[in-house]
């Protein structure tokens, strides 16, 4: 699905590479946590994984295709297979929740005759049926995160990447969001969650077989049992 081979990335400022010698495969149906200190490069690695950034060295393959050989349009089409829950959860504040969640379908002209029912089912799955007509500023932090997850999966992606999805919500809501991500994994989706919350990772171990990766010294390492 997504494969990195000796990938490095630099933003071009003094201090050299942010990430180096990253070799990683995201297999179908796998579940990953990505951890590491603030500024280590977690968000940058996620951006590489969904093609928003191109490596400054090494090879990044999306579904077997090297990103350097792909056109911008080709990358955009493949990115539909990846759902992303961004850290800042941005929405169009003048549109109700339901329309924000459906926006990827609207923009890509992918909506079909079953769109209304599918959207209703998805809002029910994340527990936002009663908030479908609310505007984003009216949502709580937990509701915003669940709306962001619904928006990320409305195109039925094969991979879901979540960047610090529980960073601004309480523990109970964090558990609820984790449960939704575990459910997606059981449906066959590949999941990667970038987080600094080790308590969340420990809680997940009783629900799913997860691989824990840590960014340290610009490299990705398999975390030990101390987590």
N, C-alpha and C positions, 0 to 999 in steps of 0.2 A: 504494500500500500504506500507507505512513505519510508524512504530509506536515506539515511545520511551516512556518507563515507568520508572520513577525515575532513569534515566540514569545519571551516573557521569563519568567523565574522568579525569585522572591525568597522566602527563608525567613522574611522578616518581621522580621529583626533589623537593628540599625544597620549601615549600610554599603551599603544599597540592593540592587540586583539582582545575583544571581550570574551569570545569563545574560540577554542582551538581544538583540533583533533577530535571532533565529535563524530562518533560512529554509533548509529542507533537505527533500529528497525521497529516500526509500529505494525505488529501483525494483526490480522483481522480478529476482532473479538477480545483483544487484550485490554488490560486496565493498568494505567500507570499514574503514579504521583511523581511530580517534579518539585523538588524542594531545594533550598539553598538560601543564603542570606540575601537581604535586600540589595539590589544592584548587581547580583551575581550573573544575571542574564536570562532569567526564567522567561520573561516576556519576549525577549529577543529570540530565544529558541522556539517559542510557540509561533512567532511570526515567520520564522524559517519553515516550520512544519506546514503552515498553510499557504506558503508561497508569497507572502507579503514582502519578504526580504529574499535576496539572492545571495548565496554564500560568497565571501571574498576568496575562498579557497575550498577545494574538495568538491564532492559531487552530492547533489540533492536530487533524488528521483521521486517523482509523484506518480504512482501507479505505473512504474516502469519507465517513465519518461524523464530524461534529465532536464531540469528546469532551465538550463542555459540554452537548450535547443528549442525551447517553446516560445511561441509568440505570446504577447500580452493577452490576447483573446483566448488562446489555448489554456493559459494559466487560470483565467477567470472561469472558464467552463469547469476545469478540474476542481476549483475551489468550492464549487457547489456541493462537492462530496464531503466537505469539511464544515461542520458547524462550530462557531466560535462564540463563547461567552466572554466578552471583554470585561476587564477589570472595572471600567468606569460606567458600564451599562447605559450608554447614551440612547435616548429615544427622541422622536419628534414630539415635542410637548403639546402641539396643537392637535395631534391625532389621538383618538382613544386607544386603549391598550390593544384591543382586537386588531385594529388597523396597523399598529406598530408591529405586532407579532406576524401579521400576514405580509409585511412589507417586502421580504425577500421574494415571495411569490409574485407580488405586484411588479417589482422592478424587473424580474427575469421573465415575466409573462408566462409563468408556469402554472397559474391557477386553472383548475378544471371545473367540471360540473359539480364535483364533490367538495369543492374548496370550503364552502360554508360549514358543512358538517364536519369536515376534518379539523377546521379551525375550532369549532365548538368542542370537539372531542379533546383537542390538545389543551385548550384552556381549562377544561375539566380535569385533565390529567395533572396539571400543575396547580390546581386548586384556585383558579382565577375566574371561574364562570361569573361570579357575582361582581367582578371588577372589570368585565369586558368593555364597558362604556366609560370607565374612569379615565382621566387624563394622567399621564405619567407623573406629574408633580404631586398628585393626590395619593400615590402609592407609598407604602412603607418600604424600608430597605429590603426586607425579605420578599415582598411582592415584586419589586423591581428585578430581583435576581431570578425569580421564577419566570417572570415575563421574558427576561433575557434568554433563559434556557429554552422556553417555548419558541422564541424567534430563531434560536440557533438550530433547532431540530425540525422546523416546519418543512424544510426541503428534503427531509428524510436522508440526512447525510450518513456516510459510513463511519466517519470519525467525528467525535466531539472534543474540542479543546476548551478548557475552562481556566481562565486566568484569575486566581485568587477569588473564586466565586463566593466564599464565605467570609471575606475580609471585613465586611461592614455589617454583619448580621449576628444575632445572638446564637447561642449554642443550639437551642431547640430548632431554630430555622435552619441552621447549618446541617443538622441531622436530617431534616426533611429534604433539603436540596441534595445531600449525599445519597439519600434513598432513591431519588429520582434518577440520579446518574448511574447508580447501581442497576436500576431497572432497565435503563437504556443498554447497559452492558449485557444484561441477560437477554436482551433482544438481538444481540449480535454486534452492537456498535463498539468500536474501539474508543476508549476514553483516556484522556490525559488531563489531570488536574494539577495546575501549578499552585502551590500553597506553602506557606511557612507554618501552618497550623499542624503541629505533630499530633495533637490530640485528635484531630479529624482523621489523620492517617491511621492512628491506632484503632479508632472506632470502626474504620472501614474494613479492617482485617477480619472481623467476625462476619462480614457480609460478602466479601468478594476476594478472590485471589489477585492481589495487586502487586505490581513491581514498583519499588520505590527507588527513584533516581535522584541523585543529589549533584548539583553543580558546585564544584570546588576547584579552585585554582584554574578556572577557565575550562575545565573539562567536566564531562558527565560521568559520574561513577555510580555503581550499584550500591545503595545504602546498606549498611549492616543491620544486624538484629537489634541494635541499641534503640531503634525507633519503636 
